[in-house]
Amino acid sequence: MVNVDLVPDAADTLRAQGFRQLPVVMAGDLSWSGFRPDMINRLHPTPHAANA
């Protein structure tokens, strides 16, 4: 994790890569910006609770 407030070069690098909002997530071949629960679920699917 990188705090772009503390590492200004990181913010410049992300902008150069086309990202325009935070957070930026990079995980393997996937990357995205903004709050994306759908993408988070692709990385770590939530198991469905069994009906009791």
mmCIF entry with sequence, helices, sheets and N, C-alpha, C, O atoms, coordinates in Angstrom:
data_MODEL
# 
_entry.id   MODEL 
# 
_entity.id                         1 
_entity.type                       polymer 
_entity.pdbx_number_of_molecules   1 
# 
_entity_poly.entity_id                      1 
_entity_poly.type                           'polypeptide(L)' 
_entity_poly.nstd_linkage                   no 
_entity_poly.nstd_monomer                   no 
_entity_poly.pdbx_seq_one_letter_code       MVNVDLVPDAADTLRAQGFRQLPVVMAGDLSWSGFRPDMINRLHPTPHAANA 
_entity_poly.pdbx_seq_one_letter_code_can   MVNVDLVPDAADTLRAQGFRQLPVVMAGDLSWSGFRPDMINRLHPTPHAANA 
_entity_poly.pdbx_strand_id                 A 
# 
loop_
_entity_poly_seq.entity_id 
_entity_poly_seq.num 
_entity_poly_seq.mon_id 
_entity_poly_seq.hetero 
1 1  MET n 
1 2  VAL n 
1 3  ASN n 
1 4  VAL n 
1 5  ASP n 
1 6  LEU n 
1 7  VAL n 
1 8  PRO n 
1 9  ASP n 
1 10 ALA n 
1 11 ALA n 
1 12 ASP n 
1 13 THR n 
1 14 LEU n 
1 15 ARG n 
1 16 ALA n 
1 17 GLN n 
1 18 GLY n 
1 19 PHE n 
1 20 ARG n 
1 21 GLN n 
1 22 LEU n 
1 23 PRO n 
1 24 VAL n 
1 25 VAL n 
1 26 MET n 
1 27 ALA n 
1 28 GLY n 
1 29 ASP n 
1 30 LEU n 
1 31 SER n 
1 32 TRP n 
1 33 SER n 
1 34 GLY n 
1 35 PHE n 
1 36 ARG n 
1 37 PRO n 
1 38 ASP n 
1 39 MET n 
1 40 ILE n 
1 41 ASN n 
1 42 ARG n 
1 43 LEU n 
1 44 HIS n 
1 45 PRO n 
1 46 THR n 
1 47 PRO n 
1 48 HIS n 
1 49 ALA n 
1 50 ALA n 
1 51 ASN n 
1 52 ALA n 
# 
_struct_asym.id          A 
_struct_asym.entity_id   1 
# 
loop_
_struct_conf.conf_type_id 
_struct_conf.id 
_struct_conf.pdbx_PDB_helix_id 
_struct_conf.beg_label_comp_id 
_struct_conf.beg_label_asym_id 
_struct_conf.beg_label_seq_id 
_struct_conf.pdbx_beg_PDB_ins_code 
_struct_conf.end_label_comp_id 
_struct_conf.end_label_asym_id 
_struct_conf.end_label_seq_id 
_struct_conf.pdbx_end_PDB_ins_code 
_struct_conf.beg_auth_comp_id 
_struct_conf.beg_auth_asym_id 
_struct_conf.beg_auth_seq_id 
_struct_conf.end_auth_comp_id 
_struct_conf.end_auth_asym_id 
_struct_conf.end_auth_seq_id 
_struct_conf.pdbx_PDB_helix_class 
_struct_conf.details 
_struct_conf.pdbx_PDB_helix_length 
HELX_P HELX_P1 AA1 PRO A 8  ? ALA A 16 ? PRO A 8  ALA A 16 1 ? 9 
HELX_P HELX_P2 AA2 PRO A 37 ? LEU A 43 ? PRO A 37 LEU A 43 1 ? 7 
# 
_struct_conf_type.id          HELX_P 
_struct_conf_type.criteria    ? 
_struct_conf_type.reference   ? 
# 
_struct_sheet.id               AA1 
_struct_sheet.type             ? 
_struct_sheet.number_strands   2 
_struct_sheet.details          ? 
# 
_struct_sheet_order.sheet_id     AA1 
_struct_sheet_order.range_id_1   1 
_struct_sheet_order.range_id_2   2 
_struct_sheet_order.offset       ? 
_struct_sheet_order.sense        anti-parallel 
# 
loop_
_struct_sheet_range.sheet_id 
_struct_sheet_range.id 
_struct_sheet_range.beg_label_comp_id 
_struct_sheet_range.beg_label_asym_id 
_struct_sheet_range.beg_label_seq_id 
_struct_sheet_range.pdbx_beg_PDB_ins_code 
_struct_sheet_range.end_label_comp_id 
_struct_sheet_range.end_label_asym_id 
_struct_sheet_range.end_label_seq_id 
_struct_sheet_range.pdbx_end_PDB_ins_code 
_struct_sheet_range.beg_auth_comp_id 
_struct_sheet_range.beg_auth_asym_id 
_struct_sheet_range.beg_auth_seq_id 
_struct_sheet_range.end_auth_comp_id 
_struct_sheet_range.end_auth_asym_id 
_struct_sheet_range.end_auth_seq_id 
AA1 1 VAL A 24 ? ALA A 27 ? VAL A 24 ALA A 27 
AA1 2 LEU A 30 ? SER A 33 ? LEU A 30 SER A 33 
# 
loop_
_atom_site.group_PDB 
_atom_site.id 
_atom_site.type_symbol 
_atom_site.label_atom_id 
_atom_site.label_alt_id 
_atom_site.label_comp_id 
_atom_site.label_asym_id 
_atom_site.label_entity_id 
_atom_site.label_seq_id 
_atom_site.pdbx_PDB_ins_code 
_atom_site.Cartn_x 
_atom_site.Cartn_y 
_atom_site.Cartn_z 
_atom_site.occupancy 
_atom_site.B_iso_or_equiv 
_atom_site.pdbx_formal_charge 
_atom_site.auth_seq_id 
_atom_site.auth_comp_id 
_atom_site.auth_asym_id 
_atom_site.auth_atom_id 
_atom_site.pdbx_PDB_model_num 
ATOM 1   N N  . MET A 1 1  ? 0.850   -1.157  0.000   1.00 0.00 ? 1  MET A N  1 
ATOM 2   C CA . MET A 1 1  ? 0.000   0.000   0.000   1.00 0.00 ? 1  MET A CA 1 
ATOM 3   C C  . MET A 1 1  ? 0.906   1.233   0.000   1.00 0.00 ? 1  MET A C  1 
ATOM 4   O O  . MET A 1 1  ? 1.924   1.277   0.691   1.00 0.00 ? 1  MET A O  1 
ATOM 5   N N  . VAL A 1 2  ? 0.514   2.217   -0.782  1.00 0.00 ? 2  VAL A N  1 
ATOM 6   C CA . VAL A 1 2  ? 1.277   3.457   -0.884  1.00 0.00 ? 2  VAL A CA 1 
ATOM 7   C C  . VAL A 1 2  ? 0.340   4.620   -0.612  1.00 0.00 ? 2  VAL A C  1 
ATOM 8   O O  . VAL A 1 2  ? -0.737  4.707   -1.202  1.00 0.00 ? 2  VAL A O  1 
ATOM 9   N N  . ASN A 1 3  ? 0.742   5.505   0.271   1.00 0.00 ? 3  ASN A N  1 
ATOM 10  C CA . ASN A 1 3  ? -0.019  6.713   0.561   1.00 0.00 ? 3  ASN A CA 1 
ATOM 11  C C  . ASN A 1 3  ? 0.477   7.810   -0.380  1.00 0.00 ? 3  ASN A C  1 
ATOM 12  O O  . ASN A 1 3  ? 1.604   8.285   -0.239  1.00 0.00 ? 3  ASN A O  1 
ATOM 13  N N  . VAL A 1 4  ? -0.356  8.211   -1.333  1.00 0.00 ? 4  VAL A N  1 
ATOM 14  C CA . VAL A 1 4  ? 0.078   9.204   -2.325  1.00 0.00 ? 4  VAL A CA 1 
ATOM 15  C C  . VAL A 1 4  ? 0.288   10.579  -1.707  1.00 0.00 ? 4  VAL A C  1 
ATOM 16  O O  . VAL A 1 4  ? 0.930   11.436  -2.315  1.00 0.00 ? 4  VAL A O  1 
ATOM 17  N N  . ASP A 1 5  ? -0.246  10.806  -0.504  1.00 0.00 ? 5  ASP A N  1 
ATOM 18  C CA . ASP A 1 5  ? 0.036   12.071  0.183   1.00 0.00 ? 5  ASP A CA 1 
ATOM 19  C C  . ASP A 1 5  ? 1.488   12.119  0.657   1.00 0.00 ? 5  ASP A C  1 
ATOM 20  O O  . ASP A 1 5  ? 2.084   13.192  0.752   1.00 0.00 ? 5  ASP A O  1 
ATOM 21  N N  . LEU A 1 6  ? 2.046   10.955  0.950   1.00 0.00 ? 6  LEU A N  1 
ATOM 22  C CA . LEU A 1 6  ? 3.422   10.890  1.440   1.00 0.00 ? 6  LEU A CA 1 
ATOM 23  C C  . LEU A 1 6  ? 4.432   10.616  0.333   1.00 0.00 ? 6  LEU A C  1 
ATOM 24  O O  . LEU A 1 6  ? 5.628   10.855  0.504   1.00 0.00 ? 6  LEU A O  1 
ATOM 25  N N  . VAL A 1 7  ? 3.948   10.111  -0.808  1.00 0.00 ? 7  VAL A N  1 
ATOM 26  C CA . VAL A 1 7  ? 4.834   9.776   -1.937  1.00 0.00 ? 7  VAL A CA 1 
ATOM 27  C C  . VAL A 1 7  ? 4.267   10.439  -3.197  1.00 0.00 ? 7  VAL A C  1 
ATOM 28  O O  . VAL A 1 7  ? 3.592   9.787   -3.994  1.00 0.00 ? 7  VAL A O  1 
ATOM 29  N N  . PRO A 1 8  ? 4.542   11.734  -3.374  1.00 0.00 ? 8  PRO A N  1 
ATOM 30  C CA . PRO A 1 8  ? 3.974   12.460  -4.519  1.00 0.00 ? 8  PRO A CA 1 
ATOM 31  C C  . PRO A 1 8  ? 4.307   11.838  -5.872  1.00 0.00 ? 8  PRO A C  1 
ATOM 32  O O  . PRO A 1 8  ? 3.496   11.915  -6.794  1.00 0.00 ? 8  PRO A O  1 
ATOM 33  N N  . ASP A 1 9  ? 5.475   11.228  -6.010  1.00 0.00 ? 9  ASP A N  1 
ATOM 34  C CA . ASP A 1 9  ? 5.826   10.587  -7.287  1.00 0.00 ? 9  ASP A CA 1 
ATOM 35  C C  . ASP A 1 9  ? 4.870   9.454   -7.617  1.00 0.00 ? 9  ASP A C  1 
ATOM 36  O O  . ASP A 1 9  ? 4.616   9.177   -8.790  1.00 0.00 ? 9  ASP A O  1 
ATOM 37  N N  . ALA A 1 10 ? 4.339   8.797   -6.598  1.00 0.00 ? 10 ALA A N  1 
ATOM 38  C CA . ALA A 1 10 ? 3.384   7.708   -6.829  1.00 0.00 ? 10 ALA A CA 1 
ATOM 39  C C  . ALA A 1 10 ? 2.115   8.253   -7.473  1.00 0.00 ? 10 ALA A C  1 
ATOM 40  O O  . ALA A 1 10 ? 1.568   7.633   -8.385  1.00 0.00 ? 10 ALA A O  1 
ATOM 41  N N  . ALA A 1 11 ? 1.646   9.402   -7.009  1.00 0.00 ? 11 ALA A N  1 
ATOM 42  C CA . ALA A 1 11 ? 0.453   10.017  -7.600  1.00 0.00 ? 11 ALA A CA 1 
ATOM 43  C C  . ALA A 1 11 ? 0.703   10.365  -9.062  1.00 0.00 ? 11 ALA A C  1 
ATOM 44  O O  . ALA A 1 11 ? -0.163  10.146  -9.908  1.00 0.00 ? 11 ALA A O  1 
ATOM 45  N N  . ASP A 1 12 ? 1.872   10.901  -9.361  1.00 0.00 ? 12 ASP A N  1 
ATOM 46  C CA . ASP A 1 12 ? 2.215   11.238  -10.750 1.00 0.00 ? 12 ASP A CA 1 
ATOM 47  C C  . ASP A 1 12 ? 2.246   9.987   -11.624 1.00 0.00 ? 12 ASP A C  1 
ATOM 48  O O  . ASP A 1 12 ? 1.770   10.006  -12.758 1.00 0.00 ? 12 ASP A O  1 
ATOM 49  N N  . THR A 1 13 ? 2.802   8.912   -11.099 1.00 0.00 ? 13 THR A N  1 
ATOM 50  C CA . THR A 1 13 ? 2.873   7.654   -11.846 1.00 0.00 ? 13 THR A CA 1 
ATOM 51  C C  . THR A 1 13 ? 1.481   7.116   -12.136 1.00 0.00 ? 13 THR A C  1 
ATOM 52  O O  . THR A 1 13 ? 1.205   6.669   -13.249 1.00 0.00 ? 13 THR A O  1 
ATOM 53  N N  . LEU A 1 14 ? 0.606   7.158   -11.142 1.00 0.00 ? 14 LEU A N  1 
ATOM 54  C CA . LEU A 1 14 ? -0.762  6.664   -11.342 1.00 0.00 ? 14 LEU A CA 1 
ATOM 55  C C  . LEU A 1 14 ? -1.505  7.504   -12.377 1.00 0.00 ? 14 LEU A C  1 
ATOM 56  O O  . LEU A 1 14 ? -2.219  6.965   -13.223 1.00 0.00 ? 14 LEU A O  1 
ATOM 57  N N  . ARG A 1 15 ? -1.335  8.822   -12.310 1.00 0.00 ? 15 ARG A N  1 
ATOM 58  C CA . ARG A 1 15 ? -1.974  9.697   -13.305 1.00 0.00 ? 15 ARG A CA 1 
ATOM 59  C C  . ARG A 1 15 ? -1.457  9.376   -14.706 1.00 0.00 ? 15 ARG A C  1 
ATOM 60  O O  . ARG A 1 15 ? -2.233  9.340   -15.662 1.00 0.00 ? 15 ARG A O  1 
ATOM 61  N N  . ALA A 1 16 ? -0.160  9.146   -14.829 1.00 0.00 ? 16 ALA A N  1 
ATOM 62  C CA . ALA A 1 16 ? 0.432   8.823   -16.132 1.00 0.00 ? 16 ALA A CA 1 
ATOM 63  C C  . ALA A 1 16 ? -0.111  7.503   -16.676 1.00 0.00 ? 16 ALA A C  1 
ATOM 64  O O  . ALA A 1 16 ? -0.147  7.298   -17.890 1.00 0.00 ? 16 ALA A O  1 
ATOM 65  N N  . GLN A 1 17 ? -0.530  6.609   -15.783 1.00 0.00 ? 17 GLN A N  1 
ATOM 66  C CA . GLN A 1 17 ? -1.102  5.328   -16.197 1.00 0.00 ? 17 GLN A CA 1 
ATOM 67  C C  . GLN A 1 17 ? -2.597  5.438   -16.485 1.00 0.00 ? 17 GLN A C  1 
ATOM 68  O O  . GLN A 1 17 ? -3.235  4.453   -16.857 1.00 0.00 ? 17 GLN A O  1 
ATOM 69  N N  . GLY A 1 18 ? -3.159  6.649   -16.313 1.00 0.00 ? 18 GLY A N  1 
ATOM 70  C CA . GLY A 1 18 ? -4.553  6.869   -16.666 1.00 0.00 ? 18 GLY A CA 1 
ATOM 71  C C  . GLY A 1 18 ? -5.536  6.832   -15.512 1.00 0.00 ? 18 GLY A C  1 
ATOM 72  O O  . GLY A 1 18 ? -6.735  7.023   -15.720 1.00 0.00 ? 18 GLY A O  1 
ATOM 73  N N  . PHE A 1 19 ? -5.060  6.593   -14.306 1.00 0.00 ? 19 PHE A N  1 
ATOM 74  C CA . PHE A 1 19 ? -5.957  6.570   -13.151 1.00 0.00 ? 19 PHE A CA 1 
ATOM 75  C C  . PHE A 1 19 ? -6.294  7.994   -12.743 1.00 0.00 ? 19 PHE A C  1 
ATOM 76  O O  . PHE A 1 19 ? -5.428  8.868   -12.720 1.00 0.00 ? 19 PHE A O  1 
ATOM 77  N N  . ARG A 1 20 ? -7.573  8.217   -12.420 1.00 0.00 ? 20 ARG A N  1 
ATOM 78  C CA . ARG A 1 20 ? -8.023  9.561   -12.085 1.00 0.00 ? 20 ARG A CA 1 
ATOM 79  C C  . ARG A 1 20 ? -8.691  9.663   -10.722 1.00 0.00 ? 20 ARG A C  1 
ATOM 80  O O  . ARG A 1 20 ? -9.077  10.754  -10.302 1.00 0.00 ? 20 ARG A O  1 
ATOM 81  N N  . GLN A 1 21 ? -8.833  8.537   -10.025 1.00 0.00 ? 21 GLN A N  1 
ATOM 82  C CA . GLN A 1 21 ? -9.448  8.572   -8.699  1.00 0.00 ? 21 GLN A CA 1 
ATOM 83  C C  . GLN A 1 21 ? -8.816  7.514   -7.809  1.00 0.00 ? 21 GLN A C  1 
ATOM 84  O O  . GLN A 1 21 ? -8.195  6.563   -8.283  1.00 0.00 ? 21 GLN A O  1 
ATOM 85  N N  . LEU A 1 22 ? -8.989  7.704   -6.521  1.00 0.00 ? 22 LEU A N  1 
ATOM 86  C CA . LEU A 1 22 ? -8.482  6.759   -5.531  1.00 0.00 ? 22 LEU A CA 1 
ATOM 87  C C  . LEU A 1 22 ? -9.643  6.007   -4.916  1.00 0.00 ? 22 LEU A C  1 
ATOM 88  O O  . LEU A 1 22 ? -10.762 6.518   -4.930  1.00 0.00 ? 22 LEU A O  1 
ATOM 89  N N  . PRO A 1 23 ? -9.437  4.850   -4.392  1.00 0.00 ? 23 PRO A N  1 
ATOM 90  C CA . PRO A 1 23 ? -8.189  4.117   -4.357  1.00 0.00 ? 23 PRO A CA 1 
ATOM 91  C C  . PRO A 1 23 ? -7.879  3.476   -5.701  1.00 0.00 ? 23 PRO A C  1 
ATOM 92  O O  . PRO A 1 23 ? -8.770  3.260   -6.522  1.00 0.00 ? 23 PRO A O  1 
ATOM 93  N N  . VAL A 1 24 ? -6.621  3.181   -5.909  1.00 0.00 ? 24 VAL A N  1 
ATOM 94  C CA . VAL A 1 24 ? -6.184  2.394   -7.060  1.00 0.00 ? 24 VAL A CA 1 
ATOM 95  C C  . VAL A 1 24 ? -5.781  1.028   -6.522  1.00 0.00 ? 24 VAL A C  1 
ATOM 96  O O  . VAL A 1 24 ? -5.004  0.924   -5.573  1.00 0.00 ? 24 VAL A O  1 
ATOM 97  N N  . VAL A 1 25 ? -6.317  -0.008  -7.137  1.00 0.00 ? 25 VAL A N  1 
ATOM 98  C CA . VAL A 1 25 ? -6.010  -1.382  -6.730  1.00 0.00 ? 25 VAL A CA 1 
ATOM 99  C C  . VAL A 1 25 ? -5.284  -2.059  -7.884  1.00 0.00 ? 25 VAL A C  1 
ATOM 100 O O  . VAL A 1 25 ? -5.733  -2.015  -9.030  1.00 0.00 ? 25 VAL A O  1 
ATOM 101 N N  . MET A 1 26 ? -4.166  -2.681  -7.568  1.00 0.00 ? 26 MET A N  1 
ATOM 102 C CA . MET A 1 26 ? -3.415  -3.473  -8.549  1.00 0.00 ? 26 MET A CA 1 
ATOM 103 C C  . MET A 1 26 ? -3.189  -4.839  -7.928  1.00 0.00 ? 26 MET A C  1 
ATOM 104 O O  . MET A 1 26 ? -2.522  -4.975  -6.902  1.00 0.00 ? 26 MET A O  1 
ATOM 105 N N  . ALA A 1 27 ? -3.758  -5.845  -8.572  1.00 0.00 ? 27 ALA A N  1 
ATOM 106 C CA . ALA A 1 27 ? -3.655  -7.212  -8.054  1.00 0.00 ? 27 ALA A CA 1 
ATOM 107 C C  . ALA A 1 27 ? -3.451  -8.157  -9.229  1.00 0.00 ? 27 ALA A C  1 
ATOM 108 O O  . ALA A 1 27 ? -4.387  -8.446  -9.973  1.00 0.00 ? 27 ALA A O  1 
ATOM 109 N N  . GLY A 1 28 ? -2.246  -8.627  -9.388  1.00 0.00 ? 28 GLY A N  1 
ATOM 110 C CA . GLY A 1 28 ? -1.953  -9.499  -10.523 1.00 0.00 ? 28 GLY A CA 1 
ATOM 111 C C  . GLY A 1 28 ? -2.175  -8.766  -11.833 1.00 0.00 ? 28 GLY A C  1 
ATOM 112 O O  . GLY A 1 28 ? -1.617  -7.691  -12.053 1.00 0.00 ? 28 GLY A O  1 
ATOM 113 N N  . ASP A 1 29 ? -2.995  -9.350  -12.706 1.00 0.00 ? 29 ASP A N  1 
ATOM 114 C CA . ASP A 1 29 ? -3.292  -8.745  -14.005 1.00 0.00 ? 29 ASP A CA 1 
ATOM 115 C C  . ASP A 1 29 ? -4.425  -7.734  -13.941 1.00 0.00 ? 29 ASP A C  1 
ATOM 116 O O  . ASP A 1 29 ? -4.703  -7.062  -14.934 1.00 0.00 ? 29 ASP A O  1 
ATOM 117 N N  . LEU A 1 30 ? -5.085  -7.612  -12.792 1.00 0.00 ? 30 LEU A N  1 
ATOM 118 C CA . LEU A 1 30 ? -6.214  -6.700  -12.643 1.00 0.00 ? 30 LEU A CA 1 
ATOM 119 C C  . LEU A 1 30 ? -5.764  -5.386  -12.026 1.00 0.00 ? 30 LEU A C  1 
ATOM 120 O O  . LEU A 1 30 ? -4.903  -5.360  -11.147 1.00 0.00 ? 30 LEU A O  1 
ATOM 121 N N  . SER A 1 31 ? -6.354  -4.302  -12.493 1.00 0.00 ? 31 SER A N  1 
ATOM 122 C CA . SER A 1 31 ? -6.148  -3.003  -11.856 1.00 0.00 ? 31 SER A CA 1 
ATOM 123 C C  . SER A 1 31 ? -7.368  -2.145  -12.133 1.00 0.00 ? 31 SER A C  1 
ATOM 124 O O  . SER A 1 31 ? -7.967  -2.219  -13.206 1.00 0.00 ? 31 SER A O  1 
ATOM 125 N N  . TRP A 1 32 ? -7.730  -1.324  -11.143 1.00 0.00 ? 32 TRP A N  1 
ATOM 126 C CA . TRP A 1 32 ? -8.866  -0.424  -11.283 1.00 0.00 ? 32 TRP A CA 1 
ATOM 127 C C  . TRP A 1 32 ? -8.746  0.684   -10.266 1.00 0.00 ? 32 TRP A C  1 
ATOM 128 O O  . TRP A 1 32 ? -7.930  0.618   -9.346  1.00 0.00 ? 32 TRP A O  1 
ATOM 129 N N  . SER A 1 33 ? -9.567  1.705   -10.440 1.00 0.00 ? 33 SER A N  1 
ATOM 130 C CA . SER A 1 33 ? -9.607  2.792   -9.468  1.00 0.00 ? 33 SER A CA 1 
ATOM 131 C C  . SER A 1 33 ? -11.038 3.014   -9.031  1.00 0.00 ? 33 SER A C  1 
ATOM 132 O O  . SER A 1 33 ? -11.990 2.657   -9.726  1.00 0.00 ? 33 SER A O  1 
ATOM 133 N N  . GLY A 1 34 ? -11.164 3.611   -7.863  1.00 0.00 ? 34 GLY A N  1 
ATOM 134 C CA . GLY A 1 34 ? -12.483 3.856   -7.292  1.00 0.00 ? 34 GLY A CA 1 
ATOM 135 C C  . GLY A 1 34 ? -12.959 2.661   -6.485  1.00 0.00 ? 34 GLY A C  1 
ATOM 136 O O  . GLY A 1 34 ? -12.368 1.583   -6.538  1.00 0.00 ? 34 GLY A O  1 
ATOM 137 N N  . PHE A 1 35 ? -14.025 2.866   -5.746  1.00 0.00 ? 35 PHE A N  1 
ATOM 138 C CA . PHE A 1 35 ? -14.601 1.800   -4.920  1.00 0.00 ? 35 PHE A CA 1 
ATOM 139 C C  . PHE A 1 35 ? -15.378 0.864   -5.819  1.00 0.00 ? 35 PHE A C  1 
ATOM 140 O O  . PHE A 1 35 ? -16.406 1.255   -6.371  1.00 0.00 ? 35 PHE A O  1 
ATOM 141 N N  . ARG A 1 36 ? -14.911 -0.366  -5.979  1.00 0.00 ? 36 ARG A N  1 
ATOM 142 C CA . ARG A 1 36 ? -15.503 -1.340  -6.900  1.00 0.00 ? 36 ARG A CA 1 
ATOM 143 C C  . ARG A 1 36 ? -15.741 -2.668  -6.182  1.00 0.00 ? 36 ARG A C  1 
ATOM 144 O O  . ARG A 1 36 ? -14.928 -3.585  -6.301  1.00 0.00 ? 36 ARG A O  1 
ATOM 145 N N  . PRO A 1 37 ? -16.843 -2.784  -5.439  1.00 0.00 ? 37 PRO A N  1 
ATOM 146 C CA . PRO A 1 37 ? -17.123 -4.052  -4.754  1.00 0.00 ? 37 PRO A CA 1 
ATOM 147 C C  . PRO A 1 37 ? -17.174 -5.232  -5.715  1.00 0.00 ? 37 PRO A C  1 
ATOM 148 O O  . PRO A 1 37 ? -16.790 -6.341  -5.344  1.00 0.00 ? 37 PRO A O  1 
ATOM 149 N N  . ASP A 1 38 ? -17.642 -5.014  -6.947  1.00 0.00 ? 38 ASP A N  1 
ATOM 150 C CA . ASP A 1 38 ? -17.711 -6.110  -7.914  1.00 0.00 ? 38 ASP A CA 1 
ATOM 151 C C  . ASP A 1 38 ? -16.322 -6.652  -8.237  1.00 0.00 ? 38 ASP A C  1 
ATOM 152 O O  . ASP A 1 38 ? -16.142 -7.862  -8.379  1.00 0.00 ? 38 ASP A O  1 
ATOM 153 N N  . MET A 1 39 ? -15.355 -5.773  -8.351  1.00 0.00 ? 39 MET A N  1 
ATOM 154 C CA . MET A 1 39 ? -13.991 -6.210  -8.641  1.00 0.00 ? 39 MET A CA 1 
ATOM 155 C C  . MET A 1 39 ? -13.341 -6.846  -7.410  1.00 0.00 ? 39 MET A C  1 
ATOM 156 O O  . MET A 1 39 ? -12.586 -7.810  -7.531  1.00 0.00 ? 39 MET A O  1 
ATOM 157 N N  . ILE A 1 40 ? -13.631 -6.311  -6.243  1.00 0.00 ? 40 ILE A N  1 
ATOM 158 C CA . ILE A 1 40 ? -13.110 -6.910  -5.014  1.00 0.00 ? 40 ILE A CA 1 
ATOM 159 C C  . ILE A 1 40 ? -13.623 -8.336  -4.895  1.00 0.00 ? 40 ILE A C  1 
ATOM 160 O O  . ILE A 1 40 ? -12.877 -9.236  -4.508  1.00 0.00 ? 40 ILE A O  1 
ATOM 161 N N  . ASN A 1 41 ? -14.890 -8.547  -5.226  1.00 0.00 ? 41 ASN A N  1 
ATOM 162 C CA . ASN A 1 41 ? -15.463 -9.893  -5.160  1.00 0.00 ? 41 ASN A CA 1 
ATOM 163 C C  . ASN A 1 41 ? -14.830 -10.833 -6.182  1.00 0.00 ? 41 ASN A C  1 
ATOM 164 O O  . ASN A 1 41 ? -14.779 -12.041 -5.951  1.00 0.00 ? 41 ASN A O  1 
ATOM 165 N N  . ARG A 1 42 ? -14.351 -10.307 -7.299  1.00 0.00 ? 42 ARG A N  1 
ATOM 166 C CA . ARG A 1 42 ? -13.644 -11.158 -8.268  1.00 0.00 ? 42 ARG A CA 1 
ATOM 167 C C  . ARG A 1 42 ? -12.345 -11.685 -7.667  1.00 0.00 ? 42 ARG A C  1 
ATOM 168 O O  . ARG A 1 42 ? -11.934 -12.811 -7.947  1.00 0.00 ? 42 ARG A O  1 
ATOM 169 N N  . LEU A 1 43 ? -11.706 -10.866 -6.844  1.00 0.00 ? 43 LEU A N  1 
ATOM 170 C CA . LEU A 1 43 ? -10.458 -11.285 -6.212  1.00 0.00 ? 43 LEU A CA 1 
ATOM 171 C C  . LEU A 1 43 ? -10.697 -12.232 -5.049  1.00 0.00 ? 43 LEU A C  1 
ATOM 172 O O  . LEU A 1 43 ? -9.947  -13.186 -4.842  1.00 0.00 ? 43 LEU A O  1 
ATOM 173 N N  . HIS A 1 44 ? -11.751 -11.958 -4.293  1.00 0.00 ? 44 HIS A N  1 
ATOM 174 C CA . HIS A 1 44 ? -12.034 -12.733 -3.082  1.00 0.00 ? 44 HIS A CA 1 
ATOM 175 C C  . HIS A 1 44 ? -13.536 -12.960 -2.995  1.00 0.00 ? 44 HIS A C  1 
ATOM 176 O O  . HIS A 1 44 ? -14.232 -12.236 -2.282  1.00 0.00 ? 44 HIS A O  1 
ATOM 177 N N  . PRO A 1 45 ? -14.044 -13.958 -3.714  1.00 0.00 ? 45 PRO A N  1 
ATOM 178 C CA . PRO A 1 45 ? -15.493 -14.199 -3.704  1.00 0.00 ? 45 PRO A CA 1 
ATOM 179 C C  . PRO A 1 45 ? -16.000 -14.514 -2.298  1.00 0.00 ? 45 PRO A C  1 
ATOM 180 O O  . PRO A 1 45 ? -15.351 -15.226 -1.531  1.00 0.00 ? 45 PRO A O  1 
ATOM 181 N N  . THR A 1 46 ? -17.152 -13.977 -1.985  1.00 0.00 ? 46 THR A N  1 
ATOM 182 C CA . THR A 1 46 ? -17.791 -14.246 -0.703  1.00 0.00 ? 46 THR A CA 1 
ATOM 183 C C  . THR A 1 46 ? -18.594 -15.527 -0.823  1.00 0.00 ? 46 THR A C  1 
ATOM 184 O O  . THR A 1 46 ? -19.444 -15.638 -1.706  1.00 0.00 ? 46 THR A O  1 
ATOM 185 N N  . PRO A 1 47 ? -18.345 -16.500 0.049   1.00 0.00 ? 47 PRO A N  1 
ATOM 186 C CA . PRO A 1 47 ? -19.142 -17.732 -0.024  1.00 0.00 ? 47 PRO A CA 1 
ATOM 187 C C  . PRO A 1 47 ? -20.589 -17.443 0.352   1.00 0.00 ? 47 PRO A C  1 
ATOM 188 O O  . PRO A 1 47 ? -20.864 -16.661 1.262   1.00 0.00 ? 47 PRO A O  1 
ATOM 189 N N  . HIS A 1 48 ? -21.500 -18.081 -0.358  1.00 0.00 ? 48 HIS A N  1 
ATOM 190 C CA . HIS A 1 48 ? -22.917 -17.902 -0.060  1.00 0.00 ? 48 HIS A CA 1 
ATOM 191 C C  . HIS A 1 48 ? -23.275 -18.737 1.157   1.00 0.00 ? 48 HIS A C  1 
ATOM 192 O O  . HIS A 1 48 ? -22.853 -19.887 1.284   1.00 0.00 ? 48 HIS A O  1 
ATOM 193 N N  . ALA A 1 49 ? -24.056 -18.146 2.046   1.00 0.00 ? 49 ALA A N  1 
ATOM 194 C CA . ALA A 1 49 ? -24.481 -18.866 3.246   1.00 0.00 ? 49 ALA A CA 1 
ATOM 195 C C  . ALA A 1 49 ? -25.495 -19.933 2.851   1.00 0.00 ? 49 ALA A C  1 
ATOM 196 O O  . ALA A 1 49 ? -26.386 -19.687 2.038   1.00 0.00 ? 49 ALA A O  1 
ATOM 197 N N  . ALA A 1 50 ? -25.353 -21.097 3.422   1.00 0.00 ? 50 ALA A N  1 
ATOM 198 C CA . ALA A 1 50 ? -26.301 -22.191 3.157   1.00 0.00 ? 50 ALA A CA 1 
ATOM 199 C C  . ALA A 1 50 ? -27.603 -21.907 3.885   1.00 0.00 ? 50 ALA A C  1 
ATOM 200 O O  . ALA A 1 50 ? -27.605 -21.429 5.019   1.00 0.00 ? 50 ALA A O  1 
ATOM 201 N N  . ASN A 1 51 ? -28.702 -22.207 3.222   1.00 0.00 ? 51 ASN A N  1 
ATOM 202 C CA . ASN A 1 51 ? -30.000 -22.026 3.870   1.00 0.00 ? 51 ASN A CA 1 
ATOM 203 C C  . ASN A 1 51 ? -30.172 -23.088 4.940   1.00 0.00 ? 51 ASN A C  1 
ATOM 204 O O  . ASN A 1 51 ? -29.933 -24.271 4.696   1.00 0.00 ? 51 ASN A O  1 
ATOM 205 N N  . ALA A 1 52 ? -30.589 -22.665 6.127   1.00 0.00 ? 52 ALA A N  1 
ATOM 206 C CA . ALA A 1 52 ? -30.752 -23.613 7.244   1.00 0.00 ? 52 ALA A CA 1 
ATOM 207 C C  . ALA A 1 52 ? -32.136 -24.190 7.270   1.00 0.00 ? 52 ALA A C  1 
ATOM 208 O O  . ALA A 1 52 ? -32.450 -25.003 8.140   1.00 0.00 ? 52 ALA A O  1 
# 
